[in-house]
């Protein structure tokens, strides 16, 4: 019997490598990136999901995918703030914010939803809104949103989870007693080879005076202050590696401004 030639071996190796890559690619595309919910009230909209807390009248997290193609969208802001009828206990309302002195701060930014009229409109559900200090919302928080869009552009595809740290809250606004978080967080995962990486940030709800990189922390820390388990579907060893440390050095800190595509986009 003739032994397999070198050509056959090469073809076999290439086939195996392609199979492994295709398997990982499919797993990455079908990856369930949603965190656990402490409220048991998860709502799915077309382009983002959220876990709503009736106690705090806002989301404990919102989660969505952001891609290079999506951040290049040109849909304009709708500003159609409205109650979210999918919240069975009822969401906060516009009147809760009226005269409060706080901005209606987006969790999923309108600037991330410019790729679709539906996405843009749904970002104005009150379930996606949280009371933010004006200097925070229009300053360091806006800067972080632009940075996240840059990361999506550079890495091609990322998962974003964000909200207020609800247990840190010390005051509330409106008839529905919408709690004002003292801190906000973002957790971002790049689940693409060759360098799977994650980053987490916690920022106080006040005017930011430091570089964004100074707010980087570990996912484990955010889990400890929120009670939320992020990325529970990751393989255990990878989850432990990504969540136990801060990885600011793996991410670029330049920022591309996409808001120039729509001068009315301020959130």
C-alpha positions as CSV (number, residue, x, y, z in Angstrom):
1,X,0.0,0.0,0.0
2,X,1.3,3.4,-0.9
3,X,1.9,5.9,2.0
4,X,0.1,9.3,1.8
5,X,2.3,11.9,0.0
6,X,3.3,15.2,1.4
7,X,0.6,16.9,-0.7
8,X,-2.1,14.8,0.9
9,X,-0.8,15.6,4.4
10,X,-0.7,19.4,3.6
11,X,-4.3,19.2,2.3
12,X,-5.4,17.3,5.4
13,X,-3.7,19.9,7.8
14,X,-5.2,22.8,5.9
15,X,-8.6,21.2,6.0
16,X,-8.3,20.6,9.7
17,X,-7.2,24.2,10.4
18,X,-10.1,25.5,8.3
19,X,-12.5,23.2,10.2
20,X,-11.3,24.5,13.5
21,X,-11.5,28.1,12.4
22,X,-15.0,27.7,11.0
23,X,-16.1,26.0,14.2
24,X,-14.7,28.9,16.3
25,X,-16.2,31.4,14.0
26,X,-19.7,29.8,14.2
27,X,-19.4,29.6,18.0
28,X,-18.4,33.3,18.2
29,X,-21.3,34.3,16.0
30,X,-23.8,32.3,18.0
31,X,-22.3,33.2,21.4
32,X,-24.8,34.0,24.1
33,X,-23.3,37.1,25.5
34,X,-26.1,38.1,27.9
35,X,-25.4,38.5,31.6
36,X,-27.4,36.9,34.3
37,X,-30.5,38.8,35.6
38,X,-31.0,39.6,39.3
39,X,-34.6,40.8,38.5
40,X,-35.9,38.0,36.3
41,X,-37.3,40.6,33.9
42,X,-35.3,40.4,30.7
43,X,-36.7,42.2,27.7
44,X,-35.6,41.8,24.1
45,X,-35.8,44.6,21.6
46,X,-34.8,44.3,18.0
47,X,-31.1,45.3,18.5
48,X,-30.5,45.2,22.3
49,X,-31.7,43.4,25.4
50,X,-32.0,44.6,28.9
51,X,-32.7,43.4,32.5
52,X,-35.2,45.8,34.1
53,X,-35.3,46.6,37.8
54,X,-38.7,47.7,39.0
55,X,-37.1,48.6,42.4
56,X,-34.8,51.2,40.7
57,X,-37.0,52.0,37.7
58,X,-34.3,51.4,35.1
59,X,-32.2,48.7,33.6
60,X,-29.6,46.9,35.7
61,X,-27.9,46.1,32.4
62,X,-28.4,46.6,28.6
63,X,-26.5,44.4,26.2
64,X,-26.0,44.7,22.5
65,X,-23.6,43.9,19.6
66,X,-21.7,46.7,17.9
67,X,-19.9,46.3,14.6
68,X,-17.7,48.3,12.3
69,X,-20.6,48.6,9.8
70,X,-23.1,49.7,12.4
71,X,-21.0,52.6,13.8
72,X,-20.9,54.0,10.2
73,X,-24.7,54.5,10.0
74,X,-26.2,57.9,9.2
75,X,-29.8,57.7,10.7
76,X,-30.6,60.9,12.6
77,X,-31.8,61.1,16.2
78,X,-35.6,60.7,16.7
79,X,-35.8,62.1,20.3
80,X,-39.0,60.2,20.7
81,X,-38.6,59.4,24.4
82,X,-41.5,57.1,25.5
83,X,-42.5,54.4,28.0
84,X,-41.5,50.8,27.2
85,X,-44.7,48.8,27.0
86,X,-42.7,45.6,27.2
87,X,-41.9,46.3,30.9
88,X,-44.8,44.4,32.6
89,X,-44.5,46.5,35.8
90,X,-44.3,49.7,33.8
91,X,-41.2,51.7,33.0
92,X,-40.2,55.2,34.1
93,X,-41.8,58.1,32.3
94,X,-40.8,61.4,30.8
95,X,-42.5,63.3,33.7
96,X,-40.1,61.6,36.2
97,X,-37.2,63.6,34.7
98,X,-39.0,66.9,34.2
99,X,-37.5,69.5,36.4
100,X,-35.2,67.0,38.0
101,X,-32.0,68.7,36.9
102,X,-30.7,65.4,35.5
103,X,-30.2,64.4,31.8
104,X,-32.1,61.6,30.3
105,X,-28.9,59.6,29.8
106,X,-28.9,56.8,27.2
107,X,-27.5,53.4,28.2
108,X,-27.5,52.1,24.7
109,X,-26.3,55.3,23.0
110,X,-28.4,56.8,20.2
111,X,-25.0,57.2,18.4
112,X,-24.6,53.4,18.3
113,X,-28.0,52.9,16.7
114,X,-27.6,55.1,13.6
115,X,-27.6,52.0,11.3
116,X,-31.4,51.5,11.5
117,X,-34.5,53.6,12.0
118,X,-35.9,50.9,14.2
119,X,-32.7,50.7,16.3
120,X,-32.6,54.5,16.7
121,X,-36.3,54.7,17.7
122,X,-36.0,51.9,20.2
123,X,-33.0,53.5,21.9
124,X,-35.4,56.1,23.2
125,X,-37.5,53.7,25.3
126,X,-37.4,55.0,28.9
127,X,-36.2,51.5,29.9
128,X,-32.9,52.5,28.2
129,X,-32.7,55.8,30.1
130,X,-31.0,56.6,33.4
131,X,-30.7,59.9,35.3
132,X,-27.2,61.4,34.7
133,X,-25.4,64.5,35.8
134,X,-25.3,66.8,32.8
135,X,-21.6,67.4,33.0
136,X,-21.1,63.6,33.1
137,X,-23.5,62.7,30.3
138,X,-22.2,65.4,27.9
139,X,-18.5,65.0,29.0
140,X,-16.7,61.9,30.0
141,X,-19.6,59.5,29.3
142,X,-20.0,60.9,25.8
143,X,-16.2,60.5,25.3
144,X,-16.4,56.9,26.5
145,X,-19.3,56.2,24.0
146,X,-17.1,57.5,21.2
147,X,-14.2,55.4,22.4
148,X,-16.5,52.3,22.3
149,X,-17.5,53.1,18.8
150,X,-13.8,53.3,17.9
151,X,-13.2,49.9,19.4
152,X,-16.0,48.5,17.4
153,X,-14.5,50.0,14.2
154,X,-11.0,48.8,15.0
155,X,-12.0,45.2,16.1
156,X,-14.9,44.6,13.7
157,X,-17.4,43.2,16.2
158,X,-17.7,43.7,20.0
159,X,-20.3,43.0,22.7
160,X,-21.2,45.9,25.0
161,X,-23.0,45.7,28.4
162,X,-23.7,48.9,30.4
163,X,-25.8,50.5,33.1
164,X,-25.7,52.3,36.4
165,X,-24.4,50.6,39.5
166,X,-27.8,50.6,41.1
167,X,-26.7,49.6,44.6
168,X,-24.6,52.7,44.8
169,X,-27.6,55.0,44.5
170,X,-28.5,57.5,47.2
171,X,-31.3,59.6,45.7
172,X,-34.2,59.4,43.3
173,X,-36.3,61.5,41.1
174,X,-40.0,61.7,39.9
175,X,-43.2,60.1,40.9
176,X,-41.8,56.6,40.1
177,X,-38.8,57.3,42.3
178,X,-36.2,56.7,39.6
179,X,-33.0,56.1,41.4
180,X,-29.9,58.2,40.5
181,X,-26.8,55.9,40.3
182,X,-23.6,57.3,41.8
183,X,-21.6,55.2,39.3
184,X,-21.9,53.8,35.8
185,X,-20.1,50.9,34.2
186,X,-19.3,49.5,30.8
187,X,-18.1,46.0,30.0
188,X,-16.8,45.2,26.5
189,X,-15.9,41.8,25.0
190,X,-14.0,41.3,21.7
191,X,-14.7,37.6,21.1
192,X,-12.6,37.3,17.9
193,X,-9.4,35.5,17.2
194,X,-6.5,35.9,17.4
195,X,-6.8,38.0,20.5
196,X,-9.9,37.5,22.6
197,X,-10.0,40.3,25.1
198,X,-12.3,42.2,27.4
199,X,-12.3,45.5,29.3
200,X,-14.4,47.0,32.1
201,X,-14.7,50.6,33.3
202,X,-16.5,52.2,36.3
203,X,-17.1,56.0,36.3
204,X,-18.7,58.3,38.9
205,X,-21.8,60.1,37.9
206,X,-20.1,63.5,37.9
207,X,-17.8,65.6,35.7
208,X,-14.9,63.5,34.6
209,X,-11.4,64.9,35.1
210,X,-9.2,62.0,34.3
211,X,-8.2,60.0,31.2
212,X,-10.6,57.2,30.3
213,X,-7.9,54.6,30.9
214,X,-7.8,55.6,34.6
215,X,-11.3,54.3,35.1
216,X,-10.5,50.7,33.9
217,X,-11.1,48.0,36.4
218,X,-11.7,44.2,36.3
219,X,-15.0,42.5,35.4
220,X,-14.8,40.6,38.7
221,X,-14.9,43.9,40.5
222,X,-18.1,45.0,38.7
223,X,-19.6,41.7,39.4
224,X,-18.9,42.2,43.1
225,X,-20.7,45.5,43.2
226,X,-23.7,44.6,41.0
227,X,-24.3,40.9,41.7
228,X,-24.4,40.3,38.0
229,X,-22.5,37.4,36.3
230,X,-21.1,38.7,33.0
231,X,-20.5,36.3,30.1
232,X,-21.5,33.1,32.0
233,X,-21.5,31.2,28.7
234,X,-17.7,31.6,28.2
235,X,-15.5,28.6,28.8
236,X,-14.6,28.6,32.5
237,X,-10.9,29.0,32.0
238,X,-11.3,31.9,29.5
239,X,-13.9,33.6,31.7
240,X,-11.6,33.5,34.7
241,X,-8.7,34.9,32.7
242,X,-10.7,37.7,31.1
243,X,-12.6,38.8,34.2
244,X,-9.9,38.6,36.9
245,X,-7.7,41.5,35.7
246,X,-7.9,44.8,34.0
247,X,-6.5,44.9,30.4
248,X,-6.2,48.5,29.4
249,X,-3.1,47.9,27.4
250,X,-4.9,45.6,25.0
251,X,-7.1,48.4,23.7
252,X,-6.2,51.5,21.8
253,X,-7.0,54.9,23.4
254,X,-7.4,57.0,20.3
255,X,-10.9,58.0,19.4
256,X,-12.6,58.4,16.1
257,X,-15.5,60.8,16.2
258,X,-18.6,59.5,14.3
259,X,-20.9,62.2,15.5
260,X,-19.8,64.5,12.6
261,X,-22.1,62.4,10.4
262,X,-25.0,63.8,12.3
263,X,-24.4,67.1,14.1
264,X,-27.6,66.6,16.2
265,X,-26.2,63.5,17.9
266,X,-25.2,64.6,21.4
267,X,-25.8,61.3,23.2
